[in-house]
Every structure is written in C-alpha cells, then in structure tokens.
C-alpha cells in the first residue's frame, strides 16, 4: 500500500520528532486544563496546545506525504488555516460568555446581599 521503506531516514526522523512534539504540546495543554484552578487559567493551555500540536502534526504529515508522493502535498494547509482561524474565535467566545456569566452572578449576589458562588476568580470589570 504505502512505501514507507522508501522514506529516507532523515525524513523519518523529522516526521517522528514533529509528531512527538505535537503530541507533547497536546498533552501539556491537557494537563494544564486539569491542573489550573480558574476557568480563565484553564482556557489558555488547551488553546495553545491545540494550535501548536496540530501545527506540528500537520508539518509532519506534509513532509511525509510530500516525500512519498514525490510532489508537494499541501492539503494540510487547509486544516491549518481552519485551526488558526477557529481556535482564537472559540477562545474569545468562551471567555466572553464566562465574563457575562460572572457579571450576572455578581449582580445577583449584590442584589441578594451575598457573595457570588463559584470556584473561579472573577475578573475586575468596570
């Protein structure tokens, strides 16, 4: 099916290193999601880990399949563009929703004379 034996050793090593680096970035982002305490801290590592991890895996894929096909394979660029465009948008939407939720909780608590509930620190809002 594929001719992986035809891949030069240098390319095989580069593909392996890029794939492992991508997996490591994704793992670090996942660990950050679990270890950090507040929502605002938790949102950042998976976003960065996903972007860097997917980028490394896509580079590895482009390198391997370009070598096997003996021509540039750039289909992965479409995936990279999609990830680069959608990840920050998703990040901002989640943060804005959390800020709105915190603001409503703070206003409700102020009306009731108590303190807002939750395990996350609320950002200072004007």
N, CA, C and O of each residue as an XYZ file, in Angstrom:
504
protein
N       0.825     -1.185      0.000
C       0.000      0.000      0.000
C       0.877      1.260      0.000
O       1.013      1.922     -1.029
N       1.467      1.589      1.150
C       2.396      2.713      1.180
C       3.809      2.166      1.122
O       4.055      1.005      1.450
N       4.691      2.976      0.719
C       6.081      2.575      0.568
C       6.921      3.258      1.649
O       7.801      4.066      1.352
N       6.637      2.923      2.884
C       7.347      3.553      3.992
C       8.823      3.174      4.012
O       9.633      3.896      4.593
N       9.179      2.078      3.403
C      10.587      1.690      3.338
C      11.370      2.635      2.424
O      12.594      2.725      2.527
N      10.666      3.341      1.528
C      11.328      4.278      0.615
C      11.590      5.639      1.242
O      12.233      6.485      0.620
N      11.109      5.867      2.452
C      11.303      7.166      3.112
C      12.743      7.254      3.615
O      13.207      6.361      4.323
N      13.453      8.331      3.252
C      14.827      8.493      3.743
C      14.857      8.583      5.277
O      13.917      9.093      5.887
N      15.908      8.100      5.882
C      15.981      8.109      7.356
C      15.860      9.502      7.965
O      15.236      9.661      9.014
N      16.441     10.507      7.331
C      16.346     11.866      7.871
C      14.897     12.338      7.901
O      14.459     12.940      8.881
N      14.165     12.072      6.847
C      12.747     12.455      6.796
C      11.961     11.682      7.842
O      11.091     12.251      8.502
N      12.249     10.400      8.005
C      11.556      9.585      9.003
C      11.788     10.131     10.408
O      10.867     10.184     11.223
N      13.032     10.536     10.684
C      13.338     11.109     11.997
C      12.622     12.440     12.194
O      12.070     12.694     13.265
N      12.625     13.282     11.183
C      11.932     14.568     11.298
C      10.426     14.376     11.517
O       9.814     15.066     12.333
N       9.851     13.447     10.789
C       8.422     13.159     10.952
C       8.151     12.654     12.368
O       7.177     13.061     13.000
N       9.003     11.781     12.854
C       8.825     11.244     14.206
C       8.945     12.341     15.260
O       8.146     12.401     16.194
N       9.942     13.204     15.107
C      10.143     14.286     16.078
C       8.971     15.264     16.049
O       8.483     15.678     17.100
N       8.520     15.633     14.855
C       7.389     16.556     14.753
C       6.108     15.943     15.318
O       5.331     16.631     15.978
N       5.889     14.677     15.067
C       4.699     14.003     15.596
C       4.749     13.932     17.119
O       3.753     14.203     17.790
N       5.907     13.568     17.660
C       6.038     13.514     19.116
C       5.932     14.906     19.749
O       5.356     15.054     20.827
N       6.478     15.915     19.088
C       6.354     17.282     19.607
C       4.887     17.716     19.615
O       4.425     18.330     20.577
N       4.158     17.399     18.546
C       2.735     17.728     18.503
C       1.959     17.033     19.605
O       1.099     17.638     20.244
N       2.263     15.764     19.826
C       1.602     15.025     20.906
C       1.968     15.603     22.269
O       1.122     15.675     23.161
N       3.226     16.016     22.434
C       3.655     16.601     23.705
C       2.937     17.923     23.967
O       2.490     18.169     25.088
N       2.819     18.777     22.947
C       2.090     20.033     23.125
C       0.637     19.779     23.506
O       0.101     20.453     24.385
N       0.003     18.824     22.859
C      -1.386     18.497     23.188
C      -1.492     17.954     24.614
O      -2.431     18.292     25.335
N      -0.539     17.118     25.025
C      -0.542     16.583     26.386
C      -0.343     17.691     27.418
O      -1.031     17.725     28.438
N       0.586     18.584     27.157
C       0.828     19.692     28.083
C      -0.418     20.567     28.200
O      -0.772     21.003     29.295
N      -1.079     20.821     27.080
C      -2.321     21.590     27.125
C      -3.401     20.884     27.925
O      -4.152     21.526     28.659
N      -3.482     19.575     27.789
C      -4.475     18.807     28.542
C      -4.159     18.802     30.033
O      -5.061     18.914     30.863
N      -2.897     18.673     30.368
C      -2.502     18.719     31.781
C      -2.799     20.101     32.359
O      -3.255     20.215     33.496
N      -2.540     21.145     31.578
C      -2.868     22.495     32.030
C      -4.357     22.668     32.278
O      -4.761     23.363     33.210
N      -5.164     22.041     31.449
C      -6.619     22.097     31.635
C      -7.013     21.455     32.961
O      -7.914     21.943     33.642
N      -6.353     20.378     33.327
C      -6.692     19.682     34.565
C      -6.100     20.337     35.809
O      -6.727     20.328     36.869
N      -4.912     20.898     35.693
C      -4.188     21.360     36.879
C      -4.515     22.780     37.321
O      -4.453     23.087     38.511
N      -4.858     23.638     36.386
C      -5.078     25.029     36.755
C      -6.423     25.196     37.441
O      -7.335     24.396     37.236
N      -6.547     26.244     38.262
C      -7.676     26.350     39.162
C      -8.878     27.082     38.585
O     -10.006     26.611     38.728
N      -8.670     28.207     37.945
C      -9.805     29.013     37.496
C     -10.093     28.771     36.025
O      -9.238     28.299     35.277
N     -11.308     29.101     35.628
C     -11.698     28.934     34.231
C     -10.792     29.746     33.314
O     -10.393     29.281     32.247
N     -10.474     30.958     33.740
C      -9.663     31.846     32.898
C      -8.237     31.336     32.752
O      -7.593     31.589     31.734
N      -7.742     30.632     33.740
C      -6.436     29.989     33.614
C      -6.538     28.721     32.780
O      -5.643     28.420     31.990
N      -7.623     27.980     32.951
C      -7.796     26.705     32.247
C      -7.979     26.851     30.746
O      -7.631     25.936     30.000
N      -8.503     27.948     30.292
C      -8.844     28.089     28.874
C      -7.593     28.262     28.001
O      -7.609     27.899     26.824
N      -6.537     28.798     28.554
C      -5.365     29.140     27.739
C      -4.512     27.931     27.308
O      -4.209     27.822     26.120
N      -4.114     27.030     28.201
C      -3.232     25.929     27.764
C      -3.811     25.033     26.672
O      -3.092     24.707     25.727
N      -5.080     24.620     26.758
C      -5.582     23.774     25.659
C      -5.618     24.509     24.327
O      -5.403     23.907     23.275
N      -5.886     25.799     24.369
C      -5.915     26.580     23.132
C      -4.535     26.601     22.490
O      -4.402     26.351     21.292
N      -3.522     26.893     23.269
C      -2.171     26.951     22.728
C      -1.666     25.545     22.383
O      -1.016     25.353     21.355
N      -1.963     24.571     23.237
C      -1.531     23.204     22.960
C      -2.144     22.650     21.691
O      -1.483     21.951     20.923
N      -3.410     22.966     21.475
C      -4.078     22.500     20.259
C      -3.432     23.121     19.032
O      -3.122     22.421     18.068
N      -3.231     24.412     19.063
C      -2.679     25.097     17.898
C      -1.268     24.605     17.582
O      -0.972     24.265     16.436
N      -0.409     24.566     18.576
C       0.967     24.106     18.351
C       1.018     22.619     18.020
O       1.771     22.205     17.138
N       0.227     21.816     18.719
C       0.212     20.377     18.470
C      -0.268     20.039     17.073
O       0.351     19.237     16.375
N      -1.366     20.647     16.666
C      -1.892     20.395     15.322
C      -0.902     20.897     14.279
O      -0.720     20.256     13.244
N      -0.271     22.016     14.533
C       0.721     22.544     13.589
C       1.882     21.584     13.375
O       2.309     21.360     12.242
N       2.392     21.017     14.464
C       3.499     20.059     14.344
C       3.074     18.783     13.615
O       3.807     18.274     12.767
N       1.902     18.276     13.944
C       1.429     17.055     13.285
C       1.174     17.323     11.802
O       1.469     16.472     10.963
N       0.637     18.480     11.477
C       0.405     18.816     10.065
C       1.716     18.960      9.298
O       1.812     18.525      8.150
N       2.715     19.562      9.916
C       4.026     19.647      9.263
C       4.608     18.256      9.017
O       5.172     17.987      7.957
N       4.465     17.381     10.006
C       4.954     16.012      9.840
C       4.220     15.312      8.705
O       4.835     14.616      7.898
N       2.912     15.495      8.644
C       2.120     14.871      7.580
C       2.513     15.405      6.209
O       2.657     14.639      5.256
N       2.685     16.726      6.109
C       3.088     17.321      4.828
C       4.445     16.802      4.388
O       4.645     16.487      3.215
N       5.373     16.713      5.321
C       6.718     16.242      4.999
C       6.704     14.782      4.549
O       7.329     14.435      3.547
N       6.001     13.938      5.278
C       5.967     12.516      4.936
C       5.294     12.270      3.588
O       5.845     11.572      2.736
N       4.121     12.833      3.396
C       3.398     12.534      2.161
C       3.982     13.260      0.950
O       3.819     12.798     -0.180
N       4.655     14.385      1.167
C       5.368     15.020      0.060
C       6.545     14.155     -0.371
O       6.846     14.055     -1.560
N       7.205     13.535      0.589
C       8.317     12.647      0.273
C       7.827     11.386     -0.443
O       8.446     10.944     -1.411
N       6.730     10.813      0.024
C       6.211      9.590     -0.596
C       5.638      9.844     -1.987
O       5.779      9.005     -2.876
N       4.996     10.993     -2.183
C       4.351     11.269     -3.468
C       5.304     11.921     -4.468
O       4.975     12.053     -5.647
N       6.484     12.327     -4.000
C       7.472     12.994     -4.855
C       6.930     14.297     -5.460
O       7.350     14.713     -6.539
N       6.004     14.921     -4.757
C       5.459     16.219     -5.158
C       4.954     16.899     -3.890
O       4.681     16.227     -2.895
N       4.830     18.206     -3.915
C       4.331     18.897     -2.713
C       2.878     18.509     -2.416
O       2.017     18.556     -3.294
N       2.633     18.136     -1.193
C       1.280     17.824     -0.733
C       0.897     18.921      0.244
O       1.491     19.039      1.315
N      -0.079     19.710     -0.117
C      -0.416     20.886      0.687
C      -1.867     20.870      1.176
O      -2.390     21.906      1.587
N      -2.510     19.722      1.137
C      -3.884     19.646      1.619
C      -3.978     20.030      3.093
O      -5.000     20.549      3.541
N      -2.919     19.776      3.837
C      -2.911     20.062      5.264
C      -2.967     21.556      5.557
O      -3.346     21.959      6.656
N      -2.594     22.373      4.588
C      -2.647     23.817      4.800
C      -4.085     24.270      5.045
O      -4.315     25.196      5.822
N      -5.043     23.635      4.400
C      -6.453     23.965      4.623
C      -6.824     23.686      6.081
O      -7.517     24.485      6.710
N      -6.368     22.568      6.608
C      -6.645     22.239      8.008
C      -5.986     23.256      8.927
O      -6.599     23.716      9.890
N      -4.734     23.608      8.632
C      -4.021     24.579      9.457
C      -4.727     25.929      9.461
O      -4.863     26.552     10.513
N      -5.173     26.383      8.303
C      -5.888     27.657      8.230
C      -7.170     27.583      9.052
O      -7.497     28.525      9.774
N      -7.894     26.480      8.950
C      -9.125     26.309      9.717
C      -8.842     26.378     11.217
O      -9.557     27.064     11.947
N      -7.817     25.684     11.678
C      -7.486     25.679     13.106
C      -7.032     27.064     13.562
O      -7.443     27.539     14.620
N      -6.189     27.706     12.767
C      -5.679     29.030     13.146
C      -6.807     30.065     13.191
O      -6.761     30.989     14.003
N      -7.807     29.922     12.337
C      -8.915     30.878     12.342
C      -9.964     30.564     13.408
O     -10.530     31.488     13.991
N     -10.235     29.312     13.673
C     -11.324     28.981     14.593
C     -10.906     28.935     16.056
O     -11.731     29.217     16.925
N      -9.672     28.596     16.358
C      -9.254     28.490     17.753
C      -9.348     29.817     18.497
O      -9.931     29.842     19.581
N      -8.808     30.927     17.980
C      -8.945     32.190     18.710
C     -10.397     32.668     18.822
O     -10.778     33.269     19.826
N     -11.189     32.404     17.808
C     -12.591     32.816     17.858
C     -13.319     32.052     18.959
O     -14.073     32.643     19.732
N     -13.097     30.753     19.032
C     -13.708     29.939     20.078
C     -13.243     30.388     21.457
O     -14.042     30.477     22.389
N     -11.954     30.667     21.586
C     -11.376     31.148     22.841
C     -12.081     32.423     23.288
O     -12.499     32.526     24.441
N     -12.216     33.387     22.394
C     -12.842     34.655     22.748
C     -14.316     34.484     23.103
O     -14.799     35.120     24.040
N     -15.030     33.644     22.378
C     -16.445     33.416     22.690
C     -16.611     32.780     24.068
O     -17.501     33.170     24.823
N     -15.775     31.818     24.400
C     -15.855     31.192     25.713
C     -15.535     32.183     26.832
O     -16.214     32.201     27.859
N     -14.515     32.998     26.638
C     -14.147     33.976     27.659
C     -15.232     35.031     27.816
O     -15.558     35.411     28.941
N     -15.790     35.506     26.729
C     -16.867     36.500     26.828
C     -18.094     35.924     27.518
O     -18.733     36.610     28.316
N     -18.432     34.671     27.222
C     -19.567     34.033     27.892
C     -19.304     33.898     29.388
O     -20.209     34.113     30.195
N     -18.077     33.547     29.769
C     -17.737     33.416     31.185
C     -17.772     34.773     31.884
O     -18.250     34.875     33.014
N     -17.275     35.805     31.226
C     -17.325     37.146     31.810
C     -18.776     37.580     32.013
O     -19.117     38.141     33.054
N     -19.621     37.325     31.031
C     -21.038     37.678     31.159
C     -21.674     36.909     32.314
O     -22.410     37.483     33.116
N     -21.389     35.613     32.397
C     -21.942     34.798     33.479
C     -21.467     35.304     34.836
O     -22.260     35.363     35.776
N     -20.197     35.668     34.961
C     -19.671     36.198     36.221
C     -20.318     37.526     36.567
O     -20.625     37.780     37.732
N     -20.527     38.372     35.576
C     -21.154     39.664     35.815
C     -22.581     39.482     36.322
O     -22.992     40.154     37.268
N     -23.336     38.580     35.703
C     -24.714     38.320     36.144
C     -24.719     37.749     37.559
O     -25.538     38.152     38.385
N     -23.819     36.823     37.845
C     -23.749     36.237     39.190
C     -23.387     37.292     40.226
O     -23.933     37.286     41.329
N     -22.475     38.195     39.885
C     -22.075     39.251     40.807
C     -23.227     40.216     41.061
O     -23.436     40.647     42.195
N     -23.978     40.560     40.010
C     -25.127     41.458     40.171
C     -26.225     40.801     40.997
O     -26.843     41.453     41.839
N     -26.475     39.501     40.760
C     -27.474     38.784     41.543
C     -27.067     38.716     43.018
O     -27.900     38.875     43.910
N     -25.792     38.481     43.255
C     -25.304     38.407     44.633
C     -25.384     39.773     45.302
O     -25.697     39.860     46.490
N     -25.108     40.835     44.562
C     -25.186     42.175     45.141
C     -26.630     42.507     45.510
O     -26.883     43.125     46.544
N     -27.575     42.099     44.666
C     -28.987     42.335     44.975
C     -29.428     41.543     46.193
O     -30.233     42.020     46.994
N     -28.898     40.324     46.335
C     -29.291     39.466     47.449
C     -28.490     39.780     48.716
O     -28.838     39.313     49.800
N     -27.424     40.565     48.583
C     -26.612     40.924     49.741
C     -25.570     39.892     50.098
O     -24.993     39.950     51.184
N     -25.319     38.960     49.221
C     -24.325     37.917     49.486
C     -23.120     38.052     48.589
O     -22.880     39.094     47.979
N     -22.367     36.968     48.524
C     -21.204     36.946     47.641
C     -21.473     35.957     46.519
O     -22.219     34.998     46.716
N     -20.885     36.165     45.350
C     -21.123     35.244     44.233
C     -20.548     33.870     44.517
O     -19.502     33.730     45.151
N     -21.262     32.851     44.030
C     -20.794     31.480     44.192
C     -19.898     31.104     43.031
O     -19.902     31.759     41.988
N     -19.139     30.059     43.217
C     -18.290     29.569     42.131
C     -16.880     29.348     42.606
O     -16.466     29.879     43.636
N     -16.129     28.547     41.836
C     -14.758     28.232     42.211
C     -13.739     29.062     41.446
O     -12.535     28.892     41.634
N     -14.210     29.962     40.582
C     -13.260     30.727     39.794
C     -13.208     32.170     40.282
O     -14.164     32.708     40.840
N     -12.073     32.753     40.049
C     -11.899     34.154     40.396
C     -12.521     35.000     39.298
O     -12.291     34.761     38.112
N     -13.292     35.966     39.689
C     -13.924     36.842     38.706
C     -12.960     37.949     38.324
O     -12.289     38.511     39.189
N     -12.884     38.270     37.042
C     -12.015     39.377     36.652
C     -12.623     40.703     37.078
O     -13.833     40.805     37.278
N     -11.801     41.688     37.213
C     -12.251     43.016     37.580
C     -12.907     43.633     36.362
O     -12.251     43.829     35.338
N     -14.166     43.936     36.453
C     -14.908     44.535     35.347
C     -15.312     45.950     35.730
O     -15.555     46.230     36.904
N     -15.387     46.849     34.744
C     -15.782     48.226     35.081
C     -17.222     48.321     35.512
O     -17.702     49.409     35.827
